[in-house]
């Protein structure tokens, strides 16, 4: 279940285990690339970890998924994040 995996990633980050959270969210993205909720958080974590190029890639991927799902709100949020990176 992608929601449970995503929740695990959030809990890992809250527990101070950011590196593990990023690895788990990357696995989640590979297994469930259509799970739109993961992209924003993934990009934030990458950006805060100094991985700006990877953060931009994650954001761009999320924008593509949001477009396919006709989710204009999330697409706008991801575009705004991309503009800030």
Beta strands, then each sheet from edge to edge (+ up, - down):
end
